[in-house]
Amino acid sequence: MSARTWIAVALAAASAGVAQGFGRFTLGVVLPAIRADLGLSNTIAGSLATANVGAYLVGTLAVAVAAPRIRMLTVMRIGLLIAVGGLALAAIAPNAPVLAVAMFLSGFGGAWVWIPTPVIASDAFPPEKRGTVIALLSSGMGLSIVFASQLAAWVRGVAGDEAWRTVYLIQAVIGVVTALATIAVVRHSQGQLSAKGGIGGFDALRRVPGWKPVTAMYTTFGFMYLLVLAFLTSRLEDDSGWSSSDASLAFTLVGVAMIFGGPIMAKAVTVFGMRASLASAFALWSLVVITILPGWFIPTLTSATFLGLIFASIPVTLTMYFVQHAAPEDYAPGFSAATLAFGVAQMISPQIGGAVADWTSTFTWVLVLSAACATVGIFGALGLPRSGARGPQKPLPFPRHQPLVAASVFSIRPR
């Protein structure tokens, strides 16, 4: 592969980092500061996260509608611009309602970036390497979370809780640069638009082998992960008495581990198969979440590291499954439909978590609920078709009438 192909992959990963790491997960890092500065309850703070993930839900539905009409590269570009706009609005938000609008924009843009990016980033590679390329996208998100965590800790340490907007301002500037570079460099040759997938893409989803267990896992993951990540910093500061810098360190370790979680899981799938790898990941999630409950410093930091590995590995593996098993014309609407179910779970998760925390005056039961939900994912993994358990089974969605060629689908702007 040429150097410019890898540059384009790096930009695709950076775009995922801006739209997902910045636009969707920074809120969990700065939520204690926002809550203190704006005087919010846990329930209202959870509503901000709900606005973000609810918009992700709306965004996935919009992708399913747009897929038969708009090329995937255009979808990704539009989503990136919307996500950056959300970051910019968060940087100047004077109150919770305006911040909720900013979170909505970030979530909507995140869906429009993430759904097409795996295919855009991996089309230029042979089948045996595409899982690794998709895993690198999670590495981009991991790097962005590491940056966001350390940036938030530094800003809060220097200027106090009321300076949380500065975090979003710096991220918005980075987002603008990333968006301009991505639009200028990344290309994708899509020979045909996706076929109509029915309302929300569910007709296309039902044509994917094993769509029931894979959708069940994606939905379960959407509910269980946000119960932890949206409230991890608050849990450590409020329940365990950690300082803001120590809590940010734990969140930073989540991001660092994400860098490696996707590639590690891609390798595990080739060795142990998709069913065993996913079942193990869900089981390990329950274990590490329970380990966080006592609030012990070293065990919690260790658990945060494993959380990051698992958090990156599960969605990457589920994305790999769709890329490997969906027909070219079914990928965008089908994956959108599964992501829609994931988005519904995300939308209700932080609201339920915030309400449980207010009701019990602790985040303990929020984490226990997340650990319990992971058992559903175990059964979903074991329900996947055995025939598709190991490695890539067929090429990714190149148009069937277009032969694979040596030239990259990415290119620098023509000279």
N, C-alpha and C positions, 0 to 999 in steps of 0.2 A: 504494500500500500504506500502511496506517495505521502510526502510530508504534509501537503495541503489537505489531503483527506483526513489525516489525524488532527490538523488544525480545526477543520470543520467539526469533527467529533468533539474536540475540546470546547468549541463554542456552543455546541448543542448541550454539553454537560453544564456549561456556565449558564445557559439559558434556563435549564432545569433548576439550577441553583438559585437564580434570581427569582423565578416564579414560585418555586416550592420552598426552598430554604429560607429566603428572605420573606416572600409574600405570605407564606402560610405558617411558618414555624417560629419566626421571630416573636410573634405575639406571646407564645409560651414563656419566652425568656424575659420579656419586659412586662409581663402581666402584673407582677407584684408592684412594680413602679407605677404603672398605669392606674392600678386599683388605689394606691396611696395618693397619687396626685389628683385623681378625679373623684375620690371618695366613693368607690363602687363596692357593692356587695359581691360575694362570690357568684351569686346567681346572675347578676348583671354582667360581671366579667366573663362568665361562661357564655352569655349571649353574644359577646363580641366574637368569641370563637365560633359560635353557631352561625353568625353572619358570614364568616369566612368559609366554613365548610358547606353552609347552605348554598353559597354562591358557586362552590365547586360542583355541587349537585346540579344547579341550573346550567352551569357551563358544560357539563358532560352531556346533558340533554340537548343543548344547543349544538354540540359537536355532532351528535347523531343526526340532527336535522340538517346540518351544514355539509356533512360528508359527501352526499350525492351531488352537491352543487359547488363546493369550494375545494381546491387542492389542499393536501395536508400541509405543505410548506406555508401556504397562505394562512391556514388556521394557526400554525405555530407562531407566525409573525404577528398576527393580530393579538393573540393571547399574550405574547411577550410585552407588547405596547400597553395593553390594558393592565397587566400586572405591575409594570413600572409606574403607570398612572396611580394605582392604588398606593404604592409606596410613597409617592410624592404627596398624595393627599393626607396620608397618615402623618407625614412630617409637619403638617401645619394644622392638624385637627385640634380644635379648641375644646371639644367635648366628646362625650361617648357617642351620640348619634352620628356625628361626622366621621368619627373613627370607625363606626360600624359600616358606613358607606365605603370607606377605604378598604376595610377588610373584605367587603363584598367584591370590590373590583379585583383585589388580589386573588381571592379564591376563584372567581370566574376566569381570570387570565391564567391561573395555574392549571385549570382543567384543559384549556385550549393549547397550552404548551405541552403538557405531559402526554396526552393521548397520542398525538402524531409523532412526537420526538423519537420514541424507540425505533420505529420503522425508518424514519428519516436518517437517524444516526447509523443504522446497521445495514442498510441496503447495499452499500458498496463492498461488503465483506462476505467471504464464503460462509456457508451455514455453520461450520464448526466454530467460528469466531464471533458469531453474532450475539451469543449469550454474554460473552465477555464485554462486548461493546455496550449492550444494554445495561450491564452491571456498572459500567463506568459512569452512566448517568446518575446513579445513586451516589457515586463518589463525589460528583459535582454538588449534589444536595448536601452531602456530609461536610464538604469544605465550607459551604455557605453557612451551615449551622454552627460550625466551629468559629467562623469569623463573627457571626451574629452574637454568639455567647460571650466571646472575649470583648467585642465592641461594647455590648451592653454593660458588662462588668466594669469596664474602664470608664464609660460615660457616667454611670451611676456613682462610681467612686469619686470622680472629679467634680461632677456638677449636681449630684443628688437625683432623687426620683423624678423631679419635674423635668429633667433633661432627656426623657425617653424619646422625645420627638427627634432628637439629634441622631439617634440610631437609625431611624427611618430615612432621615435626610441623606445620610452618607450612603445608605443602601440604594436610595433612588438615583444618586449620581452614578454609582457603579452599574445600576440597571440600565441607565441611558446609554452608557458606553458599550455594554454588552449587547444591547438591542441593535445599536447601529452597526457593530461589527458582525453580528449574526446575519442581519439583513444583507450586508454587503458580501458576505463570504459563502454562507451555506446555501447549497442548491440541492434539489431533489427531482429526479426524473420520474414522474408518475404518469404512466401511459394512459390510465383511465381513472375516472372517478369511481368511488365506491358505489356498489349497488344499493338500492333502497333496502333498508333493514327493518321496515315496519315502524310502528310508533315507538320512539325511544331506542330503536335499534334492536328490539328484543327478538324479532324474527331472525335477524342475522345471528344473534347470540345463540338461539336454539339450534342453529346449524353447526355450532362448534362442538366437537366430541367432548363429553364430560363437563358440559356447561353448568349443570346443577351443582356438583361439588366445588367447582372452581369459583362460581359465583357466591356460594355459601361461605367459602374461605375469605374471599375479598370483602364481603359484607361484614363478617366477623372481625376481620382485621381492622376495618374502618372504625368499628365501634370500640374495640379494645385498646388500640394504640393511643387514641386521643385522650382516653381517660387517664393515661399516664403522662404523656408528653405535655398536654395542655396544663396539667396541674403539678408537674414534678417540682418545679422551682417553688411554687407556693407550698407544696407539701413539706419540702425540706426546710423552708424558712419559717413557716407557721407552726408545723407540728413537731419538727425535730430540732428547732432552734438554730438552724444553720445561718451563717452570715450570707449576705447576697453574693459575695465573691466565691464562697465555697459552693453555694447552690449553682452559680454560673459555671463553676468547674465541672460539676456533675453533668450539666447540660452540654458542656464542651466535649466531654468524653463520649457522650452519645453521638455528637457530630463526627468526632475523630473515628469512632468505630464504624460509622456509616460509610466512610471512605473505603473500608476494606470489606464490609459485609456483603455487598453485591458480588464482587469478584470471588470471594470465598464460597458463596452459595452457588455461583455458576459452576465452580469446580466440583462442589459436592454433588450437584445434580448429575454431572457426567459420571461420577464414581458410584454414588449410592442410588440414583434415580430420584425423580421428582416427588413421588409419594413419600418415601422415607425421609427425604430432606425436609419437606414441608411439615410433616407430622412431628419431626424432632424440633423444628423451629417453634411451632406453637407450644409444644410441651415445655421447652426451655423458657419461653416467655412467662409462663405461669410461675416457674421456679424463681426467676430473677426478680419478678415483681414482688413476690412474697418476701424475698430477701431484703428489699428496700424498707419494709415496714418498720423494723426496729430503729432505723435511722443511724445505725453505726457507720462511722465515717468511711473506713476502708472497704467493708463489704458493700456499702451503698455505691461507692465509686466503681467498684468492680462490677456490680450489677448494672450500673449505668452504661458501662462499656458493652456488656452483653446486650443490653437493650438496643443500643445503636446497631450492633451487628444484625440482630434479628429484625429490627425495624427496616433496615435496608434490604435484607435478604428476602423477606416474604413478598413484598410487592414486585420486586425485580423478578422473582421466580414465577409469579402469576402472570406478569407481563410476558415473560419468555414463553409461557404456555400458550397464550393467545397468539403471539407472533408465529409460533411453530405450528399451531393446529388450525387456526382460522384460515379460510380461503381468502385470497387477495381482496376480493370484492366485499368480504364480510368483516375484515379486520376492524376498520374504523367504526362502523355502526355497532358491531358486536362488542368490541372492547368498550365503547362508550356506554352501552347498556349495562355491562358488568360494573363499570365505574359509577354508573348512576346508582346502582344498589349500594356500592361502597359509599357514595356520597350521602345517601339517606342515613346510613349508619353514622357517618361523621357528623351530620347535622344535629342529630339528637344526642350524641355522646357527650359533648361538653355541657349542654344544658342539664342533662341528667346528672353528670358529675358535679356541677356547681350546686344543684339543688340538694344532692346527697350530702355534700360538704356542709352546706348551711344547716341542713336538718340534723346532722350528727355532730356538728362543730368539729369535725376532723376530716382529713382526706384519706384516712385508713380504709374506709369501706369503699371509696372510689377505686383504690388500687385492688382491693379484694375482688370487686366486680370485674375488673379487667382480667385478673388472673383466672377467674371462673369462666369467662367467655372464651378463653383460649382453648378450652377443651372441645368446643364446637369445631374449631379449626382442625383439631387432630382427626376427628371423624371425617371431616371434609377431605383432608389429604388422603386418607385411606380409601376414600370413595372414588378417587381418580381412576380413569381407565389404565389398566396395567400396560397396554400396548404402547402408551405414550409416555411411559415413565422415564425412559432414559434418552437424554441427548436430543438434538434436533432431529426431527423425523422427516422434515421436508423443507424446501427453501422458504424464505420469508416472502412477504407479498410483493414480488416483482409482477408486473402485468404478465399474464400468461402468454400473450402473443409476442412479447418482447424478449429476445434472448439475453442472457447475461453477457455483458461485454467487459472488456478489461478496463475501459475508462471508468473513472469514479463518477458516482452520481453527485458528488460534491465538486465544486470547482471555485476557484477564485474568479472574480468578475473578468469576463473575457478581455484579453489585451487588445 
